[in-house]
Amino acid sequence: MLVQHYTATGAVNPRWPSSGAALAYSQEQRAPVVCADGAGGVLVASLSYAGFRWPAGGVPVCWVNGNQDAPGIVPDGSGGAIVVWQDSRNGSFEEVYAQRVSAAGAIAPGWPADGKPVCSLPSAPGLTRYSGYRVQRYSSVVTDGSGGALIAWQDARSDTGDIYVQHLLPDGSLAPGWPENGLQVCTAPGNQVAPSLAPDGAGGAFVTWQDARSGSGWKVYAQHVTGSGGIASGWAADGVPLCTAPGDHGHPCAALDGAGGAIVAWQSARGVPQILASHVGADGAVPTAPGPAPVSASVVSTFADSGTVRLEWQVTGISPATTIATVYCRQVDSPWMAVAHAAPDPDGRVIYCGSRSDRRMSLRL
């Protein structure tokens, strides 16, 4: 498994090996997740079929019988990280576990050697990404801004799919006000799956998921949980509907709007497949018009010459004055890396100029 560092110009950092820095050579490594270490470096968690030691091949976060899958990772603010995964060690059902690794490459004091159960009832992650020919699952976890973490999962204690969230402090204990085995976010009829989190900047988080309570396809709902373990004022008990239109809508993700609310984007299979986005206010209010906005970015111009690359995208469904686009690049069989940020011009055009032509490029709004 390799990792590479790209500068803002899209070039490889000259201090890094041109083919990437090797994190592990032995056995199979898959499903890597990364987070910043706060000092210009990066921490990586992955699934492995062999145990290693820091720094040659990694720290064994969990080494018990049964499968450990669906990794997630967030920085702890001290150069280490909190790692979350799905664990089948009890043999009857899967549970969500967490572990904290220090900047020195050791299990943090107070944390059990093979991880701490976040929920000891039947539970599963739910975030999915396509990795080659297989679907890989990941855990939904975000930092609380104070060295701890908030974790969301699909819960099966009552039926096949409800949404719960838990808040762990840096020492692995539950945050005050948070119930053992998690805070109930949504227990509506039907399945609720694919929970995704965005920190609210005040120790809580926005949670969004796809929901089948209507019985007529997947819809998109959101909820706001506070850092003290409650539902934010103004938000409905089982979530706020963001999209209940005909057809399937799923795989939502959220980002803060800078005013206490959130913007949520999701995949829509209504008619032509597209990406839609909607705004929800700090009080849980969703604008009634004009409704979810289609968001897209299409390549309209490409140019490559000796040492120069110029790409132009046309973006729709956004306000150019309030949007910042992120340009990503990758080589074949390597992960996407952010290389630049760009603001659309008044006509919605995003232009990126770089120096490397042996890359694949994409744009994220």
C-alpha positions as CSV (number, residue, x, y, z in Angstrom):
1,M,0.0,0.0,0.0
2,L,1.4,3.4,-1.1
3,V,0.6,7.0,-0.3
4,Q,1.5,10.1,-2.2
5,H,1.7,13.8,-1.5
6,Y,0.6,16.3,-4.2
7,T,1.2,20.0,-3.9
8,A,-1.4,22.6,-4.8
9,T,-0.1,22.8,-8.3
10,G,-0.8,19.1,-8.9
11,A,2.9,18.1,-8.8
12,V,4.4,15.5,-6.5
13,N,6.0,17.0,-3.4
14,P,9.7,16.9,-4.3
15,R,10.6,15.4,-0.9
16,W,8.4,12.4,-1.5
17,P,9.3,9.3,-3.7
18,S,8.0,9.8,-7.2
19,S,6.2,6.4,-7.0
20,G,4.8,7.1,-3.5
21,A,5.8,6.2,0.0
22,A,5.3,2.5,0.9
23,L,3.2,2.0,4.0
24,A,3.1,-1.8,3.8
25,Y,4.5,-4.4,1.4
26,S,3.5,-7.7,3.1
27,Q,0.1,-9.4,2.7
28,E,-3.0,-7.8,1.3
29,Q,-4.0,-4.2,2.3
30,R,-7.3,-2.8,1.3
31,A,-10.0,-0.2,2.1
32,P,-7.6,2.5,3.3
33,V,-9.0,5.6,5.1
34,V,-7.0,8.7,5.9
35,C,-7.0,11.8,8.1
36,A,-4.6,14.6,8.8
37,D,-2.3,14.4,11.8
38,G,-2.3,18.2,12.4
39,A,1.4,18.5,11.7
40,G,1.4,18.3,7.9
41,G,1.4,14.5,7.7
42,V,-1.4,11.9,7.4
43,L,-2.6,8.9,9.3
44,V,-3.8,5.9,7.4
45,A,-6.0,3.0,8.6
46,S,-6.6,-0.1,6.4
47,L,-7.7,-3.7,6.5
48,S,-4.8,-6.2,6.7
49,Y,-4.4,-10.0,6.7
50,A,-1.3,-9.8,8.9
51,G,-0.2,-8.0,12.0
52,F,2.6,-5.3,11.9
53,R,4.3,-2.9,14.2
54,W,4.8,0.9,13.9
55,P,6.3,2.3,11.8
56,A,7.3,-0.5,9.4
57,G,3.8,-1.7,8.5
58,G,1.3,-0.2,10.9
59,V,0.0,-0.6,14.4
60,P,-2.4,-3.5,15.0
61,V,-5.6,-1.7,16.2
62,C,-7.5,-4.9,16.7
63,W,-6.2,-8.5,16.6
64,V,-8.9,-10.9,17.7
65,N,-10.8,-13.7,16.2
66,G,-13.6,-12.8,13.7
67,N,-13.7,-10.3,10.9
68,Q,-13.0,-6.6,11.4
69,D,-14.3,-4.6,8.5
70,A,-15.6,-1.1,7.4
71,P,-12.8,1.2,8.7
72,G,-13.2,4.9,9.5
73,I,-10.7,7.3,11.0
74,V,-10.6,10.9,12.4
75,P,-7.8,12.9,14.0
76,D,-7.7,13.2,17.8
77,G,-6.1,16.7,17.7
78,S,-2.9,15.4,19.3
79,G,-1.2,13.8,16.3
80,G,-3.0,10.5,16.8
81,A,-6.4,9.2,15.6
82,I,-9.6,7.4,16.6
83,V,-10.3,4.4,14.4
84,V,-13.8,2.8,14.0
85,W,-14.8,-0.5,12.5
86,Q,-17.4,-3.2,12.3
87,D,-16.5,-6.3,14.4
88,S,-17.9,-9.8,14.4
89,R,-15.8,-11.2,17.3
90,N,-18.9,-12.3,19.4
91,G,-19.9,-14.7,16.6
92,S,-23.7,-13.9,16.8
93,F,-24.0,-10.5,15.3
94,E,-21.8,-7.6,14.3
95,E,-21.0,-4.6,16.5
96,V,-19.3,-1.2,16.1
97,Y,-15.9,-0.9,17.8
98,A,-13.5,2.0,18.2
99,Q,-9.8,2.4,19.2
100,R,-7.5,5.4,19.7
101,V,-3.9,5.3,18.5
102,S,-1.4,7.9,19.8
103,A,1.1,9.9,17.7
104,A,3.8,7.6,19.1
105,G,2.1,4.6,17.5
106,A,0.7,3.1,20.7
107,I,-2.8,2.4,21.9
108,A,-3.9,5.4,23.9
109,P,-4.1,5.1,27.7
110,G,-7.4,3.9,29.0
111,W,-8.4,2.2,25.7
112,P,-8.7,-1.6,25.6
113,A,-6.1,-3.5,23.6
114,D,-8.5,-4.7,20.9
115,G,-10.9,-1.8,20.9
116,K,-13.9,-0.5,22.8
117,P,-17.5,-1.5,21.8
118,V,-19.4,1.6,20.7
119,C,-22.6,-0.4,20.5
120,S,-22.9,-4.0,21.9
121,L,-26.2,-4.6,20.0
122,P,-26.6,-5.7,16.4
123,S,-25.2,-2.8,14.3
124,A,-23.6,-2.1,11.0
125,P,-21.9,0.9,9.3
126,G,-23.7,1.5,6.0
127,L,-21.4,3.8,4.0
128,T,-20.5,2.1,0.8
129,R,-18.0,2.9,-2.0
130,Y,-17.2,1.0,-5.1
131,S,-13.6,-0.3,-5.1
132,G,-12.9,-2.1,-8.4
133,Y,-15.2,-5.1,-8.7
134,R,-16.4,-5.0,-5.1
135,V,-18.4,-2.8,-2.8
136,Q,-16.4,-1.7,0.2
137,R,-18.1,-0.6,3.5
138,Y,-16.8,2.2,5.7
139,S,-17.8,3.6,9.1
140,S,-19.3,7.0,9.5
141,V,-17.2,9.0,12.0
142,V,-16.3,12.7,12.5
143,T,-14.3,14.6,15.1
144,D,-16.1,16.4,17.9
145,G,-13.4,19.1,17.8
146,S,-12.1,18.3,21.3
147,G,-10.2,15.1,20.7
148,G,-13.2,12.8,20.7
149,A,-15.5,11.4,18.0
150,L,-19.1,11.0,16.9
151,I,-20.0,7.8,15.3
152,A,-23.2,6.9,13.3
153,W,-24.4,3.4,12.3
154,Q,-27.4,1.4,11.1
155,D,-28.9,-0.3,14.1
156,A,-30.8,-3.6,14.2
157,R,-31.9,-3.8,17.8
158,S,-35.6,-3.3,17.0
159,D,-35.8,-4.0,13.2
160,T,-33.4,-4.2,10.3
161,G,-32.5,-0.6,10.0
162,D,-32.6,2.4,12.4
163,I,-30.1,5.2,12.8
164,Y,-28.1,5.7,16.0
165,V,-25.2,8.0,17.0
166,Q,-22.7,7.8,19.8
167,H,-20.2,10.4,21.2
168,L,-16.9,9.2,22.7
169,L,-14.5,11.4,24.6
170,P,-10.7,11.2,24.1
171,D,-10.3,8.7,26.9
172,G,-12.9,6.3,25.4
173,S,-15.7,7.1,27.8
174,L,-19.1,8.3,26.8
175,A,-19.7,12.0,26.6
176,P,-22.0,13.3,29.4
177,G,-25.7,12.9,28.5
178,W,-25.2,10.2,25.9
179,P,-26.9,6.9,26.5
180,E,-25.1,3.5,26.5
181,N,-25.4,1.9,23.0
182,G,-26.1,5.2,21.3
183,L,-28.6,8.0,20.9
184,Q,-31.7,7.2,18.9
185,V,-31.8,9.4,15.8
186,C,-34.5,7.7,13.8
187,T,-36.6,4.6,14.5
188,A,-39.3,5.2,11.9
189,P,-41.0,2.2,10.1
190,G,-39.0,0.7,7.3
191,N,-35.3,0.7,6.8
192,Q,-33.0,3.6,7.4
193,V,-29.5,3.0,6.1
194,A,-26.3,4.7,4.9
195,P,-25.9,7.2,7.7
196,S,-23.4,10.0,7.0
197,L,-22.1,12.7,9.5
198,A,-20.9,16.2,9.3
199,P,-19.6,18.0,12.5
200,D,-21.6,21.0,13.5
201,G,-18.6,22.9,15.0
202,A,-20.2,22.8,18.5
203,G,-19.5,19.2,19.5
204,G,-22.5,17.8,17.8
205,A,-23.2,16.7,14.2
206,F,-25.7,16.7,11.3
207,V,-26.8,13.2,10.4
208,T,-28.3,12.3,7.0
209,W,-29.4,9.0,5.6
210,Q,-31.6,7.2,3.0
211,D,-35.0,6.2,4.3
212,A,-37.6,3.7,3.2
213,R,-40.4,4.6,5.6
214,S,-42.7,5.7,2.7
215,G,-42.7,2.2,1.2
216,S,-42.2,3.7,-2.3
217,G,-38.4,3.9,-2.7
218,W,-35.5,5.5,-0.9
219,K,-35.9,9.1,0.3
220,V,-33.4,11.4,2.1
221,Y,-33.8,12.6,5.7
222,A,-31.6,14.6,8.1
223,Q,-31.2,15.1,11.8
224,H,-29.2,17.4,14.1
225,V,-27.8,16.0,17.3
226,T,-26.2,18.2,19.9
227,G,-22.9,17.6,21.7
228,S,-24.8,17.0,24.9
229,G,-26.7,14.0,23.5
230,G,-30.0,15.4,22.4
231,I,-31.9,16.3,19.3
232,A,-31.5,20.0,18.4
233,S,-34.4,22.3,18.9
234,G,-36.9,22.5,16.0
235,W,-35.9,19.2,14.5
236,A,-38.5,16.4,14.2
237,A,-38.0,13.3,16.3
238,D,-37.4,10.9,13.3
239,G,-35.6,13.4,11.1
240,V,-36.5,16.2,8.6
241,P,-37.4,15.1,5.1
242,L,-35.1,16.6,2.4
243,C,-36.4,14.7,-0.6
244,T,-39.5,12.6,-0.8
245,A,-40.0,12.9,-4.6
246,P,-40.9,9.8,-6.6
247,G,-38.0,7.5,-7.4
248,D,-35.0,6.4,-5.4
249,H,-32.7,8.9,-3.7
250,G,-29.7,7.8,-1.7
251,H,-26.1,8.0,-0.5
252,P,-26.4,11.5,1.0
253,C,-23.6,13.6,2.5
254,A,-23.7,16.9,4.3
255,A,-21.6,20.0,4.8
256,L,-22.0,23.0,7.0
257,D,-23.5,26.2,5.5
258,G,-21.6,28.6,7.8
259,A,-24.8,29.8,9.5
260,G,-25.7,26.9,11.8
261,G,-27.4,24.8,9.1
262,A,-26.3,22.3,6.5
263,I,-26.3,21.6,2.8
264,V,-27.0,18.0,1.9
265,A,-26.3,16.4,-1.5
266,W,-27.4,13.0,-2.7
267,Q,-27.7,10.7,-5.7
268,S,-31.1,10.7,-7.5
269,A,-32.4,8.1,-9.8
270,R,-35.5,10.0,-10.7
271,G,-35.5,10.3,-14.5
272,V,-31.9,11.0,-15.6
273,P,-29.4,10.1,-12.8
274,Q,-28.1,13.3,-11.2
275,I,-26.8,14.8,-8.1
276,L,-29.3,16.9,-6.1
277,A,-28.7,19.2,-3.1
278,S,-30.9,20.9,-0.5
279,H,-30.5,23.3,2.4
280,V,-31.7,22.8,5.9
281,G,-31.6,25.6,8.4
282,A,-30.3,25.6,12.0
283,D,-33.9,25.3,13.1
284,G,-34.6,22.3,10.9
285,A,-36.5,24.3,8.3
286,V,-36.2,23.2,4.7
287,P,-37.1,25.7,1.9
288,T,-40.3,24.8,0.2
289,A,-39.2,26.3,-3.2
290,P,-37.6,25.9,-5.5
291,G,-36.8,22.5,-4.0
292,P,-33.7,20.3,-4.4
293,A,-31.3,21.8,-6.9
294,P,-29.5,19.7,-9.5
295,V,-25.8,20.1,-9.2
296,S,-23.4,19.1,-12.0
297,A,-20.0,19.8,-13.5
298,S,-19.2,19.0,-17.1
299,V,-15.9,19.2,-18.8
300,V,-16.1,21.6,-21.7
301,S,-12.5,22.2,-22.6
302,T,-9.2,20.4,-22.2
303,F,-5.7,21.4,-23.4
304,A,-2.3,19.8,-22.8
305,D,1.1,20.9,-24.1
306,S,4.7,20.5,-22.9
307,G,4.6,21.2,-19.2
308,T,1.1,22.8,-19.3
309,V,-2.4,21.4,-18.7
310,R,-5.6,23.5,-18.8
311,L,-9.0,22.1,-17.9
312,E,-12.4,23.9,-17.9
313,W,-15.6,22.8,-16.3
314,Q,-19.1,24.2,-16.6
315,V,-21.0,23.9,-13.3
316,T,-24.8,24.3,-12.8
317,G,-27.2,24.3,-9.9
318,I,-24.9,26.5,-7.7
319,S,-24.4,30.2,-7.0
320,P,-20.9,31.1,-8.4
321,A,-20.5,33.9,-5.9
322,T,-20.8,31.5,-2.9
323,T,-19.2,28.3,-4.3
324,I,-15.7,27.0,-4.0
325,A,-14.8,23.9,-6.2
326,T,-12.1,21.4,-5.3
327,V,-10.0,19.9,-8.1
328,Y,-8.8,16.3,-7.6
329,C,-6.3,14.3,-9.4
330,R,-5.2,10.7,-9.5
331,Q,-3.0,8.2,-11.3
332,V,-4.3,4.8,-12.4
333,D,-5.0,2.6,-9.4
334,S,-4.2,5.3,-6.9
335,P,-6.6,7.3,-4.7
336,W,-8.0,10.7,-5.6
337,M,-6.1,13.6,-4.0
338,A,-7.2,17.3,-3.7
339,V,-4.7,19.5,-5.6
340,A,-6.4,22.9,-5.8
341,H,-9.5,25.0,-5.0
342,A,-11.1,27.3,-7.5
343,A,-14.1,29.7,-7.6
344,P,-16.4,29.6,-10.6
345,D,-16.5,32.8,-12.6
346,P,-19.9,34.6,-13.0
347,D,-20.8,32.3,-15.9
348,G,-20.2,29.2,-13.8
349,R,-16.9,28.2,-15.4
350,V,-14.1,26.6,-13.3
351,I,-10.6,26.7,-14.9
352,Y,-7.6,24.7,-13.6
353,C,-4.1,25.0,-14.9
354,G,-1.4,22.5,-14.0
355,S,1.9,21.1,-15.2
356,R,1.3,17.3,-15.3
357,S,-0.6,15.6,-18.1
358,D,-0.4,12.0,-16.8
359,R,-3.2,12.3,-14.3
360,R,-7.0,11.8,-14.2
361,M,-8.8,14.9,-13.0
362,S,-12.2,15.5,-11.4
363,L,-14.1,18.4,-9.8
364,R,-16.1,18.4,-6.6
365,L,-18.5,21.2,-5.6
